């Protein structure tokens, strides 16, 4: 029996929250396309699992390990798409951010093949991450 896309998304978020890079590596398709919103140093389209891992690692470095998805409010599925309403936060120096967001995952063949992220306060997120 195959896992539902909601179950795959739930496993993904649990891996993000616990820093389980092995599970993340298994869930992200090698050719994933990641759409990071905003106008900051991490914004834009990241292609491939290695590029996504590099971006996420740089985010953790910039936030001094504090960037986190604090809560997953709701997971909703529609075909190969799963939308997640979340809350995320981070700190570095005197800068802090804390906001709601939406992550939209495309899951094909049990792998996350595309990811779109949406921020509740894009200007605050841009200011936090900087250029």
Backbone atoms as SQL, in Angstrom:
CREATE TABLE atoms (id INTEGER PRIMARY KEY, chain TEXT, resi INTEGER, resn TEXT, atom TEXT, x REAL, y REAL, z REAL);
INSERT INTO atoms VALUES
  (1, 'A', 1, 'UNK', 'N', 0.844, -1.182, 0.000),
  (2, 'A', 1, 'UNK', 'CA', 0.000, 0.000, 0.000),
  (3, 'A', 1, 'UNK', 'C', 0.891, 1.247, 0.000),
  (4, 'A', 2, 'UNK', 'N', 0.570, 2.195, -0.851),
  (5, 'A', 2, 'UNK', 'CA', 1.380, 3.402, -0.927),
  (6, 'A', 2, 'UNK', 'C', 0.944, 4.403, 0.137),
  (7, 'A', 3, 'UNK', 'N', 1.888, 5.207, 0.573),
  (8, 'A', 3, 'UNK', 'CA', 1.601, 6.236, 1.574),
  (9, 'A', 3, 'UNK', 'C', 0.852, 7.383, 0.907),
  (10, 'A', 4, 'UNK', 'N', -0.057, 7.983, 1.630),
  (11, 'A', 4, 'UNK', 'CA', -0.771, 9.131, 1.081),
  (12, 'A', 4, 'UNK', 'C', 0.162, 10.341, 1.039),
  (13, 'A', 5, 'UNK', 'N', -0.159, 11.265, 0.163),
  (14, 'A', 5, 'UNK', 'CA', 0.650, 12.477, 0.056),
  (15, 'A', 5, 'UNK', 'C', 0.630, 13.281, 1.356),
  (16, 'A', 6, 'UNK', 'N', -0.482, 13.249, 2.074),
  (17, 'A', 6, 'UNK', 'CA', -0.545, 13.943, 3.373),
  (18, 'A', 6, 'UNK', 'C', 0.443, 13.294, 4.347),
  (19, 'A', 7, 'UNK', 'N', 0.526, 11.970, 4.345),
  (20, 'A', 7, 'UNK', 'CA', 1.477, 11.278, 5.217),
  (21, 'A', 7, 'UNK', 'C', 2.910, 11.641, 4.850),
  (22, 'A', 8, 'UNK', 'N', 3.196, 11.723, 3.563),
  (23, 'A', 8, 'UNK', 'CA', 4.539, 12.100, 3.107),
  (24, 'A', 8, 'UNK', 'C', 4.861, 13.521, 3.566),
  (25, 'A', 9, 'UNK', 'N', 3.901, 14.438, 3.410),
  (26, 'A', 9, 'UNK', 'CA', 4.110, 15.816, 3.852),
  (27, 'A', 9, 'UNK', 'C', 4.326, 15.869, 5.363),
  (28, 'A', 10, 'UNK', 'N', 3.544, 15.119, 6.112),
  (29, 'A', 10, 'UNK', 'CA', 3.690, 15.092, 7.573),
  (30, 'A', 10, 'UNK', 'C', 5.097, 14.601, 7.947),
  (31, 'A', 11, 'UNK', 'N', 5.560, 13.547, 7.280),
  (32, 'A', 11, 'UNK', 'CA', 6.906, 13.021, 7.541),
  (33, 'A', 11, 'UNK', 'C', 7.967, 14.063, 7.198),
  (34, 'A', 12, 'UNK', 'N', 7.769, 14.785, 6.097),
  (35, 'A', 12, 'UNK', 'CA', 8.684, 15.855, 5.697),
  (36, 'A', 12, 'UNK', 'C', 8.797, 16.909, 6.808),
  (37, 'A', 13, 'UNK', 'N', 7.655, 17.395, 7.291),
  (38, 'A', 13, 'UNK', 'CA', 7.684, 18.442, 8.320),
  (39, 'A', 13, 'UNK', 'C', 8.294, 17.940, 9.620),
  (40, 'A', 14, 'UNK', 'N', 8.030, 16.692, 9.981),
  (41, 'A', 14, 'UNK', 'CA', 8.655, 16.126, 11.178),
  (42, 'A', 14, 'UNK', 'C', 10.168, 16.068, 11.006),
  (43, 'A', 15, 'UNK', 'N', 10.631, 15.709, 9.812),
  (44, 'A', 15, 'UNK', 'CA', 12.073, 15.652, 9.547),
  (45, 'A', 15, 'UNK', 'C', 12.689, 17.043, 9.613),
  (46, 'A', 16, 'UNK', 'N', 11.984, 18.049, 9.082),
  (47, 'A', 16, 'UNK', 'CA', 12.479, 19.426, 9.160),
  (48, 'A', 16, 'UNK', 'C', 12.577, 19.855, 10.623),
  (49, 'A', 17, 'UNK', 'N', 11.547, 19.568, 11.394),
  (50, 'A', 17, 'UNK', 'CA', 11.519, 20.002, 12.791),
  (51, 'A', 17, 'UNK', 'C', 12.583, 19.318, 13.648),
  (52, 'A', 18, 'UNK', 'N', 12.964, 18.100, 13.301),
  (53, 'A', 18, 'UNK', 'CA', 13.950, 17.366, 14.098),
  (54, 'A', 18, 'UNK', 'C', 15.349, 17.384, 13.484),
  (55, 'A', 19, 'UNK', 'N', 15.492, 18.008, 12.308),
  (56, 'A', 19, 'UNK', 'CA', 16.795, 18.046, 11.652),
  (57, 'A', 19, 'UNK', 'C', 17.234, 16.707, 11.097),
  (58, 'A', 20, 'UNK', 'N', 16.279, 15.864, 10.733),
  (59, 'A', 20, 'UNK', 'CA', 16.562, 14.525, 10.203),
  (60, 'A', 20, 'UNK', 'C', 16.893, 14.622, 8.711),
  (61, 'A', 21, 'UNK', 'N', 18.154, 14.899, 8.417),
  (62, 'A', 21, 'UNK', 'CA', 18.585, 15.117, 7.030),
  (63, 'A', 21, 'UNK', 'C', 18.485, 13.848, 6.191),
  (64, 'A', 22, 'UNK', 'N', 18.653, 12.684, 6.812),
  (65, 'A', 22, 'UNK', 'CA', 18.522, 11.428, 6.079),
  (66, 'A', 22, 'UNK', 'C', 17.127, 11.259, 5.505),
  (67, 'A', 23, 'UNK', 'N', 16.119, 11.506, 6.339),
  (68, 'A', 23, 'UNK', 'CA', 14.737, 11.394, 5.877),
  (69, 'A', 23, 'UNK', 'C', 14.441, 12.469, 4.839),
  (70, 'A', 24, 'UNK', 'N', 14.934, 13.694, 5.062),
  (71, 'A', 24, 'UNK', 'CA', 14.734, 14.745, 4.063),
  (72, 'A', 24, 'UNK', 'C', 15.314, 14.329, 2.721),
  (73, 'A', 25, 'UNK', 'N', 16.501, 13.764, 2.750),
  (74, 'A', 25, 'UNK', 'CA', 17.139, 13.311, 1.515),
  (75, 'A', 25, 'UNK', 'C', 16.325, 12.251, 0.791),
  (76, 'A', 26, 'UNK', 'N', 15.658, 11.403, 1.561),
  (77, 'A', 26, 'UNK', 'CA', 14.813, 10.367, 0.960),
  (78, 'A', 26, 'UNK', 'C', 13.533, 10.949, 0.376),
  (79, 'A', 27, 'UNK', 'N', 13.014, 12.018, 0.980),
  (80, 'A', 27, 'UNK', 'CA', 11.730, 12.575, 0.554),
  (81, 'A', 27, 'UNK', 'C', 11.842, 13.571, -0.591),
  (82, 'A', 28, 'UNK', 'N', 12.963, 14.296, -0.661),
  (83, 'A', 28, 'UNK', 'CA', 13.127, 15.286, -1.724),
  (84, 'A', 28, 'UNK', 'C', 13.630, 14.606, -2.992),
  (85, 'A', 29, 'UNK', 'N', 12.928, 14.825, -4.079),
  (86, 'A', 29, 'UNK', 'CA', 13.348, 14.296, -5.364),
  (87, 'A', 29, 'UNK', 'C', 14.710, 14.894, -5.739),
  (88, 'A', 30, 'UNK', 'N', 15.550, 14.134, -6.394),
  (89, 'A', 30, 'UNK', 'CA', 16.875, 14.624, -6.784),
  (90, 'A', 30, 'UNK', 'C', 16.779, 15.879, -7.647),
  (91, 'A', 31, 'UNK', 'N', 15.688, 16.013, -8.405),
  (92, 'A', 31, 'UNK', 'CA', 15.503, 17.149, -9.311),
  (93, 'A', 31, 'UNK', 'C', 14.452, 18.136, -8.811),
  (94, 'A', 32, 'UNK', 'N', 14.233, 18.189, -7.510),
  (95, 'A', 32, 'UNK', 'CA', 13.229, 19.094, -6.951),
  (96, 'A', 32, 'UNK', 'C', 13.455, 20.530, -7.430),
  (97, 'A', 33, 'UNK', 'N', 12.354, 21.248, -7.605),
  (98, 'A', 33, 'UNK', 'CA', 12.411, 22.683, -7.887),
  (99, 'A', 33, 'UNK', 'C', 11.761, 23.378, -6.699),
  (100, 'A', 34, 'UNK', 'N', 12.523, 24.240, -6.042),
  (101, 'A', 34, 'UNK', 'CA', 12.111, 24.912, -4.811),
  (102, 'A', 34, 'UNK', 'C', 11.960, 26.398, -5.108),
  (103, 'A', 35, 'UNK', 'N', 10.784, 26.954, -4.856),
  (104, 'A', 35, 'UNK', 'CA', 10.482, 28.366, -5.121),
  (105, 'A', 35, 'UNK', 'C', 10.466, 29.118, -3.796),
  (106, 'A', 36, 'UNK', 'N', 11.575, 29.801, -3.494),
  (107, 'A', 36, 'UNK', 'CA', 11.719, 30.558, -2.244),
  (108, 'A', 36, 'UNK', 'C', 11.270, 31.996, -2.501),
  (109, 'A', 37, 'UNK', 'N', 10.279, 32.488, -1.752),
  (110, 'A', 37, 'UNK', 'CA', 9.729, 33.812, -2.036),
  (111, 'A', 37, 'UNK', 'C', 10.631, 34.949, -1.565),
  (112, 'A', 38, 'UNK', 'N', 10.246, 36.150, -1.941),
  (113, 'A', 38, 'UNK', 'CA', 10.865, 37.346, -1.406),
  (114, 'A', 38, 'UNK', 'C', 11.959, 37.938, -2.258),
  (115, 'A', 39, 'UNK', 'N', 12.644, 38.900, -1.641),
  (116, 'A', 39, 'UNK', 'CA', 13.748, 39.616, -2.281),
  (117, 'A', 39, 'UNK', 'C', 14.921, 39.643, -1.312),
  (118, 'A', 40, 'UNK', 'N', 15.333, 38.471, -0.866),
  (119, 'A', 40, 'UNK', 'CA', 16.458, 38.368, 0.062),
  (120, 'A', 40, 'UNK', 'C', 17.482, 37.392, -0.508),
  (121, 'A', 41, 'UNK', 'N', 18.532, 37.145, 0.228),
  (122, 'A', 41, 'UNK', 'CA', 19.655, 36.357, -0.284),
  (123, 'A', 41, 'UNK', 'C', 19.295, 34.920, -0.658),
  (124, 'A', 42, 'UNK', 'N', 18.192, 34.383, -0.131),
  (125, 'A', 42, 'UNK', 'CA', 17.815, 33.005, -0.428),
  (126, 'A', 42, 'UNK', 'C', 16.660, 32.907, -1.424),
  (127, 'A', 43, 'UNK', 'N', 16.107, 34.048, -1.840),
  (128, 'A', 43, 'UNK', 'CA', 14.950, 34.067, -2.740),
  (129, 'A', 43, 'UNK', 'C', 15.301, 33.500, -4.106),
  (130, 'A', 44, 'UNK', 'N', 14.263, 32.996, -4.763),
  (131, 'A', 44, 'UNK', 'CA', 14.420, 32.529, -6.136),
  (132, 'A', 44, 'UNK', 'C', 14.162, 31.047, -6.257),
  (133, 'A', 45, 'UNK', 'N', 14.505, 30.543, -7.418),
  (134, 'A', 45, 'UNK', 'CA', 14.278, 29.136, -7.741),
  (135, 'A', 45, 'UNK', 'C', 15.563, 28.346, -7.504),
  (136, 'A', 46, 'UNK', 'N', 15.450, 27.287, -6.727),
  (137, 'A', 46, 'UNK', 'CA', 16.587, 26.412, -6.436),
  (138, 'A', 46, 'UNK', 'C', 16.278, 25.055, -7.053),
  (139, 'A', 47, 'UNK', 'N', 17.163, 24.586, -7.909),
  (140, 'A', 47, 'UNK', 'CA', 16.926, 23.341, -8.647),
  (141, 'A', 47, 'UNK', 'C', 17.863, 22.252, -8.175),
  (142, 'A', 48, 'UNK', 'N', 17.258, 21.152, -7.751),
  (143, 'A', 48, 'UNK', 'CA', 18.027, 19.992, -7.327),
  (144, 'A', 48, 'UNK', 'C', 18.158, 19.907, -5.822),
  (145, 'A', 49, 'UNK', 'N', 18.181, 18.680, -5.320),
  (146, 'A', 49, 'UNK', 'CA', 18.267, 18.421, -3.883),
  (147, 'A', 49, 'UNK', 'C', 19.515, 19.060, -3.279),
  (148, 'A', 50, 'UNK', 'N', 20.648, 18.984, -3.969),
  (149, 'A', 50, 'UNK', 'CA', 21.883, 19.559, -3.428),
  (150, 'A', 50, 'UNK', 'C', 21.756, 21.065, -3.250),
  (151, 'A', 51, 'UNK', 'N', 21.141, 21.751, -4.227),
  (152, 'A', 51, 'UNK', 'CA', 20.965, 23.207, -4.127),
  (153, 'A', 51, 'UNK', 'C', 20.027, 23.557, -2.972),
  (154, 'A', 52, 'UNK', 'N', 18.989, 22.752, -2.784),
  (155, 'A', 52, 'UNK', 'CA', 18.053, 22.994, -1.679),
  (156, 'A', 52, 'UNK', 'C', 18.757, 22.779, -0.345),
  (157, 'A', 53, 'UNK', 'N', 19.529, 21.713, -0.220),
  (158, 'A', 53, 'UNK', 'CA', 20.263, 21.473, 1.024),
  (159, 'A', 53, 'UNK', 'C', 21.265, 22.585, 1.302),
  (160, 'A', 54, 'UNK', 'N', 21.920, 23.084, 0.269),
  (161, 'A', 54, 'UNK', 'CA', 22.868, 24.176, 0.446),
  (162, 'A', 54, 'UNK', 'C', 22.145, 25.419, 0.956),
  (163, 'A', 55, 'UNK', 'N', 20.968, 25.733, 0.363),
  (164, 'A', 55, 'UNK', 'CA', 20.194, 26.891, 0.795),
  (165, 'A', 55, 'UNK', 'C', 19.752, 26.734, 2.250),
  (166, 'A', 56, 'UNK', 'N', 19.195, 25.573, 2.592),
  (167, 'A', 56, 'UNK', 'CA', 18.725, 25.341, 3.960),
  (168, 'A', 56, 'UNK', 'C', 19.876, 25.420, 4.966),
  (169, 'A', 57, 'UNK', 'N', 21.028, 24.865, 4.604),
  (170, 'A', 57, 'UNK', 'CA', 22.203, 24.954, 5.473),
  (171, 'A', 57, 'UNK', 'C', 22.639, 26.396, 5.690),
  (172, 'A', 58, 'UNK', 'N', 22.602, 27.188, 4.624),
  (173, 'A', 58, 'UNK', 'CA', 22.963, 28.605, 4.743),
  (174, 'A', 58, 'UNK', 'C', 21.957, 29.368, 5.594),
  (175, 'A', 59, 'UNK', 'N', 20.685, 28.990, 5.498),
  (176, 'A', 59, 'UNK', 'CA', 19.669, 29.624, 6.348),
  (177, 'A', 59, 'UNK', 'C', 19.932, 29.311, 7.819),
  (178, 'A', 60, 'UNK', 'N', 20.289, 28.073, 8.100),
  (179, 'A', 60, 'UNK', 'CA', 20.587, 27.701, 9.484),
  (180, 'A', 60, 'UNK', 'C', 21.842, 28.427, 9.977),
  (181, 'A', 61, 'UNK', 'N', 22.834, 28.566, 9.120),
  (182, 'A', 61, 'UNK', 'CA', 24.048, 29.281, 9.496),
  (183, 'A', 61, 'UNK', 'C', 23.741, 30.756, 9.765),
  (184, 'A', 62, 'UNK', 'N', 22.992, 31.383, 8.869),
  (185, 'A', 62, 'UNK', 'CA', 22.644, 32.794, 9.017),
  (186, 'A', 62, 'UNK', 'C', 21.838, 33.041, 10.284),
  (187, 'A', 63, 'UNK', 'N', 20.923, 32.115, 10.597),
  (188, 'A', 63, 'UNK', 'CA', 20.063, 32.271, 11.782),
  (189, 'A', 63, 'UNK', 'C', 20.703, 31.684, 13.045),
  (190, 'A', 64, 'UNK', 'N', 21.952, 31.267, 12.921),
  (191, 'A', 64, 'UNK', 'CA', 22.683, 30.659, 14.044),
  (192, 'A', 64, 'UNK', 'C', 21.911, 29.480, 14.651),
  (193, 'A', 65, 'UNK', 'N', 21.305, 28.702, 13.736),
  (194, 'A', 65, 'UNK', 'CA', 20.604, 27.486, 14.136),
  (195, 'A', 65, 'UNK', 'C', 19.216, 27.690, 14.714),
  (196, 'A', 66, 'UNK', 'N', 18.687, 28.922, 14.629),
  (197, 'A', 66, 'UNK', 'CA', 17.392, 29.188, 15.260),
  (198, 'A', 66, 'UNK', 'C', 16.212, 29.107, 14.308),
  (199, 'A', 67, 'UNK', 'N', 16.456, 29.108, 13.002),
  (200, 'A', 67, 'UNK', 'CA', 15.336, 29.062, 12.057),
  (201, 'A', 67, 'UNK', 'C', 14.582, 27.751, 12.250),
  (202, 'A', 68, 'UNK', 'N', 13.260, 27.850, 12.415),
  (203, 'A', 68, 'UNK', 'CA', 12.473, 26.654, 12.687),
  (204, 'A', 68, 'UNK', 'C', 11.034, 26.824, 12.228),
  (205, 'A', 69, 'UNK', 'N', 10.438, 25.712, 11.838),
  (206, 'A', 69, 'UNK', 'CA', 8.995, 25.661, 11.661),
  (207, 'A', 69, 'UNK', 'C', 8.442, 25.255, 13.021),
  (208, 'A', 70, 'UNK', 'N', 7.818, 26.220, 13.698),
  (209, 'A', 70, 'UNK', 'CA', 7.335, 26.012, 15.069),
  (210, 'A', 70, 'UNK', 'C', 6.068, 25.164, 15.117),
  (211, 'A', 71, 'UNK', 'N', 5.183, 25.385, 14.161),
  (212, 'A', 71, 'UNK', 'CA', 3.890, 24.696, 14.181),
  (213, 'A', 71, 'UNK', 'C', 3.450, 24.367, 12.772),
  (214, 'A', 72, 'UNK', 'N', 2.834, 23.218, 12.632),
  (215, 'A', 72, 'UNK', 'CA', 2.127, 22.854, 11.408),
  (216, 'A', 72, 'UNK', 'C', 0.656, 22.854, 11.798),
  (217, 'A', 73, 'UNK', 'N', -0.060, 23.865, 11.311),
  (218, 'A', 73, 'UNK', 'CA', -1.462, 24.014, 11.700),
  (219, 'A', 73, 'UNK', 'C', -2.352, 22.999, 10.981),
  (220, 'A', 74, 'UNK', 'N', -2.247, 22.951, 9.664),
  (221, 'A', 74, 'UNK', 'CA', -3.150, 22.122, 8.863),
  (222, 'A', 74, 'UNK', 'C', -2.429, 21.595, 7.638),
  (223, 'A', 75, 'UNK', 'N', -2.700, 20.344, 7.290),
  (224, 'A', 75, 'UNK', 'CA', -2.243, 19.761, 6.032),
  (225, 'A', 75, 'UNK', 'C', -3.484, 19.437, 5.207),
  (226, 'A', 76, 'UNK', 'N', -3.506, 19.909, 3.956),
  (227, 'A', 76, 'UNK', 'CA', -4.661, 19.715, 3.085),
  (228, 'A', 76, 'UNK', 'C', -4.190, 19.188, 1.740),
  (229, 'A', 77, 'UNK', 'N', -4.821, 18.127, 1.257),
  (230, 'A', 77, 'UNK', 'CA', -4.411, 17.520, 0.004),
  (231, 'A', 77, 'UNK', 'C', -5.424, 17.730, -1.112),
  (232, 'A', 78, 'UNK', 'N', -4.900, 17.794, -2.336),
  (233, 'A', 78, 'UNK', 'CA', -5.721, 17.864, -3.540),
  (234, 'A', 78, 'UNK', 'C', -4.884, 17.251, -4.661),
  (235, 'A', 79, 'UNK', 'N', -5.137, 15.982, -4.956),
  (236, 'A', 79, 'UNK', 'CA', -4.353, 15.297, -5.985),
  (237, 'A', 79, 'UNK', 'C', -2.899, 15.192, -5.565),
  (238, 'A', 80, 'UNK', 'N', -1.996, 15.679, -6.427),
  (239, 'A', 80, 'UNK', 'CA', -0.574, 15.580, -6.116),
  (240, 'A', 80, 'UNK', 'C', -0.052, 16.784, -5.318),
  (241, 'A', 81, 'UNK', 'N', -0.959, 17.662, -4.868),
  (242, 'A', 81, 'UNK', 'CA', -0.561, 18.841, -4.100),
  (243, 'A', 81, 'UNK', 'C', -0.979, 18.698, -2.636),
  (244, 'A', 82, 'UNK', 'N', -0.105, 19.168, -1.750),
  (245, 'A', 82, 'UNK', 'CA', -0.424, 19.262, -0.329),
  (246, 'A', 82, 'UNK', 'C', -0.084, 20.683, 0.103),
  (247, 'A', 83, 'UNK', 'N', -1.068, 21.369, 0.695),
  (248, 'A', 83, 'UNK', 'CA', -0.854, 22.699, 1.249),
  (249, 'A', 83, 'UNK', 'C', -0.746, 22.565, 2.763),
  (250, 'A', 84, 'UNK', 'N', 0.218, 23.262, 3.327),
  (251, 'A', 84, 'UNK', 'CA', 0.425, 23.240, 4.775),
  (252, 'A', 84, 'UNK', 'C', 0.407, 24.666, 5.285),
  (253, 'A', 85, 'UNK', 'N', -0.449, 24.934, 6.268),
  (254, 'A', 85, 'UNK', 'CA', -0.386, 26.220, 6.954),
  (255, 'A', 85, 'UNK', 'C', 0.530, 26.024, 8.152),
  (256, 'A', 86, 'UNK', 'N', 1.513, 26.904, 8.255),
  (257, 'A', 86, 'UNK', 'CA', 2.580, 26.732, 9.237),
  (258, 'A', 86, 'UNK', 'C', 2.865, 28.033, 9.977),
  (259, 'A', 87, 'UNK', 'N', 3.697, 27.952, 10.990),
  (260, 'A', 87, 'UNK', 'CA', 4.288, 29.125, 11.638),
  (261, 'A', 87, 'UNK', 'C', 5.789, 28.872, 11.705),
  (262, 'A', 88, 'UNK', 'N', 6.575, 29.906, 11.359),
  (263, 'A', 88, 'UNK', 'CA', 8.035, 29.758, 11.407),
  (264, 'A', 88, 'UNK', 'C', 8.660, 30.978, 12.052),
  (265, 'A', 89, 'UNK', 'N', 9.880, 30.796, 12.540),
  (266, 'A', 89, 'UNK', 'CA', 10.562, 31.886, 13.232),
  (267, 'A', 89, 'UNK', 'C', 12.067, 31.695, 13.156),
  (268, 'A', 90, 'UNK', 'N', 12.768, 32.724, 13.563),
  (269, 'A', 90, 'UNK', 'CA', 14.217, 32.677, 13.632),
  (270, 'A', 90, 'UNK', 'C', 14.757, 33.929, 14.289),
  (271, 'A', 91, 'UNK', 'N', 16.022, 33.857, 14.728),
  (272, 'A', 91, 'UNK', 'CA', 16.695, 34.993, 15.370),
  (273, 'A', 91, 'UNK', 'C', 18.169, 34.991, 14.941),
  (274, 'A', 92, 'UNK', 'N', 18.730, 36.166, 14.875),
  (275, 'A', 92, 'UNK', 'CA', 20.184, 36.319, 14.795),
  (276, 'A', 92, 'UNK', 'C', 20.519, 37.747, 15.199),
  (277, 'A', 93, 'UNK', 'N', 21.471, 37.861, 16.100),
  (278, 'A', 93, 'UNK', 'CA', 21.799, 39.188, 16.633),
  (279, 'A', 93, 'UNK', 'C', 20.555, 39.828, 17.231),
  (280, 'A', 94, 'UNK', 'N', 20.281, 41.061, 16.815),
  (281, 'A', 94, 'UNK', 'CA', 19.094, 41.781, 17.281),
  (282, 'A', 94, 'UNK', 'C', 17.895, 41.551, 16.370),
  (283, 'A', 95, 'UNK', 'N', 18.066, 40.804, 15.288),
  (284, 'A', 95, 'UNK', 'CA', 16.975, 40.582, 14.329),
  (285, 'A', 95, 'UNK', 'C', 16.172, 39.343, 14.704),
  (286, 'A', 96, 'UNK', 'N', 14.864, 39.438, 14.494),
  (287, 'A', 96, 'UNK', 'CA', 13.987, 38.296, 14.751),
  (288, 'A', 96, 'UNK', 'C', 12.837, 38.327, 13.764),
  (289, 'A', 97, 'UNK', 'N', 12.312, 37.155, 13.468),
  (290, 'A', 97, 'UNK', 'CA', 11.083, 37.064, 12.674),
  (291, 'A', 97, 'UNK', 'C', 10.234, 35.943, 13.248),
  (292, 'A', 98, 'UNK', 'N', 8.925, 36.110, 13.092),
  (293, 'A', 98, 'UNK', 'CA', 7.969, 35.125, 13.568),
  (294, 'A', 98, 'UNK', 'C', 6.683, 35.377, 12.802),
  (295, 'A', 99, 'UNK', 'N', 6.259, 34.402, 11.970),
  (296, 'A', 99, 'UNK', 'CA', 5.092, 34.638, 11.130),
  (297, 'A', 99, 'UNK', 'C', 4.485, 33.337, 10.637),
  (298, 'A', 100, 'UNK', 'N', 3.270, 33.472, 10.153),
  (299, 'A', 100, 'UNK', 'CA', 2.598, 32.353, 9.511),
  (300, 'A', 100, 'UNK', 'C', 3.027, 32.274, 8.061),
  (301, 'A', 101, 'UNK', 'N', 2.842, 31.107, 7.483),
  (302, 'A', 101, 'UNK', 'CA', 3.147, 30.903, 6.075),
  (303, 'A', 101, 'UNK', 'C', 2.362, 29.727, 5.544),
  (304, 'A', 102, 'UNK', 'N', 2.499, 29.539, 4.252),
  (305, 'A', 102, 'UNK', 'CA', 1.906, 28.392, 3.574),
  (306, 'A', 102, 'UNK', 'C', 3.004, 27.748, 2.744),
  (307, 'A', 103, 'UNK', 'N', 3.139, 26.448, 2.881),
  (308, 'A', 103, 'UNK', 'CA', 4.039, 25.675, 2.031),
  (309, 'A', 103, 'UNK', 'C', 3.164, 24.799, 1.149),
  (310, 'A', 104, 'UNK', 'N', 3.457, 24.809, -0.141),
  (311, 'A', 104, 'UNK', 'CA', 2.710, 23.996, -1.105),
  (312, 'A', 104, 'UNK', 'C', 3.681, 23.003, -1.725),
  (313, 'A', 105, 'UNK', 'N', 3.411, 21.722, -1.494),
  (314, 'A', 105, 'UNK', 'CA', 4.288, 20.653, -1.963),
  (315, 'A', 105, 'UNK', 'C', 3.618, 19.900, -3.097),
  (316, 'A', 106, 'UNK', 'N', 4.368, 19.653, -4.171),
  (317, 'A', 106, 'UNK', 'CA', 3.914, 18.730, -5.217),
  (318, 'A', 106, 'UNK', 'C', 4.619, 17.410, -4.952),
  (319, 'A', 107, 'UNK', 'N', 3.834, 16.350, -4.811),
  (320, 'A', 107, 'UNK', 'CA', 4.386, 15.037, -4.492),
  (321, 'A', 107, 'UNK', 'C', 4.032, 14.085, -5.627),
  (322, 'A', 108, 'UNK', 'N', 5.067, 13.521, -6.223),
  (323, 'A', 108, 'UNK', 'CA', 4.895, 12.609, -7.352),
  (324, 'A', 108, 'UNK', 'C', 5.698, 11.341, -7.074),
  (325, 'A', 109, 'UNK', 'N', 5.045, 10.201, -7.156),
  (326, 'A', 109, 'UNK', 'CA', 5.752, 8.937, -6.935),
  (327, 'A', 109, 'UNK', 'C', 6.377, 8.824, -5.569),
  (328, 'A', 110, 'UNK', 'N', 5.759, 9.437, -4.561),
  (329, 'A', 110, 'UNK', 'CA', 6.272, 9.346, -3.201),
  (330, 'A', 110, 'UNK', 'C', 7.395, 10.320, -2.874),
  (331, 'A', 111, 'UNK', 'N', 7.741, 11.208, -3.811),
  (332, 'A', 111, 'UNK', 'CA', 8.818, 12.184, -3.601),
  (333, 'A', 111, 'UNK', 'C', 8.273, 13.597, -3.763),
  (334, 'A', 112, 'UNK', 'N', 8.852, 14.531, -3.017),
  (335, 'A', 112, 'UNK', 'CA', 8.503, 15.940, -3.172),
  (336, 'A', 112, 'UNK', 'C', 9.287, 16.466, -4.369),
  (337, 'A', 113, 'UNK', 'N', 8.559, 16.822, -5.429),
  (338, 'A', 113, 'UNK', 'CA', 9.190, 17.235, -6.676),
  (339, 'A', 113, 'UNK', 'C', 9.204, 18.743, -6.875),
  (340, 'A', 114, 'UNK', 'N', 8.332, 19.434, -6.144),
  (341, 'A', 114, 'UNK', 'CA', 8.299, 20.889, -6.252),
  (342, 'A', 114, 'UNK', 'C', 7.756, 21.460, -4.953),
  (343, 'A', 115, 'UNK', 'N', 8.264, 22.641, -4.586),
  (344, 'A', 115, 'UNK', 'CA', 7.876, 23.282, -3.340),
  (345, 'A', 115, 'UNK', 'C', 7.740, 24.783, -3.590),
  (346, 'A', 116, 'UNK', 'N', 6.597, 25.332, -3.175),
  (347, 'A', 116, 'UNK', 'CA', 6.369, 26.776, -3.200),
  (348, 'A', 116, 'UNK', 'C', 6.149, 27.214, -1.762),
  (349, 'A', 117, 'UNK', 'N', 6.814, 28.293, -1.353),
  (350, 'A', 117, 'UNK', 'CA', 6.642, 28.817, -0.002),
  (351, 'A', 117, 'UNK', 'C', 6.036, 30.213, -0.081),
  (352, 'A', 118, 'UNK', 'N', 5.175, 30.517, 0.894),
  (353, 'A', 118, 'UNK', 'CA', 4.512, 31.806, 0.982),
  (354, 'A', 118, 'UNK', 'C', 4.667, 32.311, 2.411),
  (355, 'A', 119, 'UNK', 'N', 5.014, 33.598, 2.543),
  (356, 'A', 119, 'UNK', 'CA', 5.263, 34.188, 3.859),
  (357, 'A', 119, 'UNK', 'C', 4.154, 35.173, 4.201),
  (358, 'A', 120, 'UNK', 'N', 3.745, 35.155, 5.482),
  (359, 'A', 120, 'UNK', 'CA', 2.714, 36.072, 5.945),
  (360, 'A', 120, 'UNK', 'C', 3.161, 37.525, 5.943),
  (361, 'A', 121, 'UNK', 'N', 4.454, 37.782, 6.072),
  (362, 'A', 121, 'UNK', 'CA', 4.996, 39.142, 6.094),
  (363, 'A', 121, 'UNK', 'C', 6.294, 39.156, 5.288),
  (364, 'A', 122, 'UNK', 'N', 6.166, 39.212, 3.946),
  (365, 'A', 122, 'UNK', 'CA', 7.363, 39.146, 3.098),
  (366, 'A', 122, 'UNK', 'C', 8.410, 40.212, 3.412),
  (367, 'A', 123, 'UNK', 'N', 7.982, 41.423, 3.729),
  (368, 'A', 123, 'UNK', 'CA', 8.951, 42.484, 4.017),
  (369, 'A', 123, 'UNK', 'C', 9.765, 42.152, 5.266),
  (370, 'A', 124, 'UNK', 'N', 9.114, 41.623, 6.289),
  (371, 'A', 124, 'UNK', 'CA', 9.837, 41.249, 7.513),
  (372, 'A', 124, 'UNK', 'C', 10.802, 40.103, 7.248),
  (373, 'A', 125, 'UNK', 'N', 10.383, 39.144, 6.423),
  (374, 'A', 125, 'UNK', 'CA', 11.283, 38.040, 6.112),
  (375, 'A', 125, 'UNK', 'C', 12.478, 38.536, 5.303),
  (376, 'A', 126, 'UNK', 'N', 12.239, 39.423, 4.329),
  (377, 'A', 126, 'UNK', 'CA', 13.350, 39.996, 3.555),
  (378, 'A', 126, 'UNK', 'C', 14.329, 40.711, 4.473),
  (379, 'A', 127, 'UNK', 'N', 13.815, 41.511, 5.404),
  (380, 'A', 127, 'UNK', 'CA', 14.677, 42.253, 6.332),
  (381, 'A', 127, 'UNK', 'C', 15.484, 41.291, 7.206),
  (382, 'A', 128, 'UNK', 'N', 14.861, 40.201, 7.638),
  (383, 'A', 128, 'UNK', 'CA', 15.548, 39.235, 8.483),
  (384, 'A', 128, 'UNK', 'C', 16.716, 38.573, 7.756),
  (385, 'A', 129, 'UNK', 'N', 16.474, 38.075, 6.535),
  (386, 'A', 129, 'UNK', 'CA', 17.505, 37.336, 5.806),
  (387, 'A', 129, 'UNK', 'C', 18.529, 38.271, 5.154),
  (388, 'A', 130, 'UNK', 'N', 18.118, 39.450, 4.777),
  (389, 'A', 130, 'UNK', 'CA', 19.031, 40.407, 4.142),
  (390, 'A', 130, 'UNK', 'C', 19.439, 40.001, 2.744),
  (391, 'A', 131, 'UNK', 'N', 20.241, 40.823, 2.122),
  (392, 'A', 131, 'UNK', 'CA', 20.718, 40.553, 0.759),
  (393, 'A', 131, 'UNK', 'C', 22.017, 39.895, 0.819);
